[in-house]
Amino acid sequence: MLYLSQSKGDADMQDEYSNDINRISPDEGAANSSKNTAGNTFRPQAERPRFKPETGAVSGPSRTGSRSRRRTPIEKILPVLCLALLFLAGMGAGVGIGYRIWGYEAPYTVDLKAIKSPDWIEQKLLRKNIFSRPDVSMRSVKNIVVHYVGNPNTSADSNQRYFDSLADQDPEKGGASSSSHFIVGLEGEIIQCIPLSEISYANAPRNFDTVTIEVCHPDETGKFTDASYESLVKLTAWLCEELDLDEKDVIRHYDVNGKGCPKYFVDNEDAWKQFRKDVKAALKEQ
């Protein structure tokens, strides 16, 4: 049987070849392998993406050179939360500035329609019309405004009739507009012309949140009679009690728009201060 054996010469050549390979250093081998037939440097092959069986995604370098990853739920909603916080901060700042400029106003809880006038007040309500009783509801009362009628030696009844007569004017032609919630007469009588839940035409531009008291006087000085003064104090104190106000909330027509009314209280500041003190004392007695 013929056996093939390696000749001594072949073995020597193989050993020599192996020795030549061993004699090549790693650096020389890398340098030689980096050259191609065109003499250009060798470009290493990009790392191949690897498939991840557990996620079904392919890993590997992205186009930007970094590995791509899925955004977490927190990262997705974070921009929305930031916008919401900015919106709330803006609203808070707006409300704060508004309160700083205009002041905070507590809700008004007095039911004006539920207030019943006492027996010592005579009701003679005006006819509803656009000139003296426009039938416009009033939500709240912030001030009680004192006037003088400006027509010396006239009675409460005659002033009530004047206000009511304004309803006879032609709306298409226009006319005078004036009225008051209450009128205090020379003898101390008190007439109510308009319900407290409706506006009167007396305190522009504050008709919408004020109650008006007109007071009769005997002469041009505008000074009230003792009977008129006493009834005015009594009426004002009662209104303060019902409307949850105090003497500081009682003002003159002059304090609303600068008109010289009521004349005597404008010309005599001490008399006005005393009137407020008298209202305060009457409130304590109630």
Buried (B, 14 or more C-beta within 10 A) or exposed (E): EEEEEEEEEEEEEEEEEEEEEEEEEEEEEEEEEEEEEEEEEEEEEEEEEEEEEEEEBEBEEEEEEEEEEEEEEEEEEEEEEEEEEEEEEEEEEEEEEEEEEEEEEEEBEBEBEEBEBEEEBBEBBBEEBBBBBBEEEBEBBBBBBBBBBBEEEBBBBBBBEBBBBBBEBEEEEEEEBBBBBBBBBBEBBBBBBBBBBBBBBBBEEBBBBBBBBBBBBBEEEBBBBEBBBBBBBBBBBBBBEBBEBBBEBBBBBBBBEEBBBBBBBBEBEEBBEEBBEBBBEBBEEE
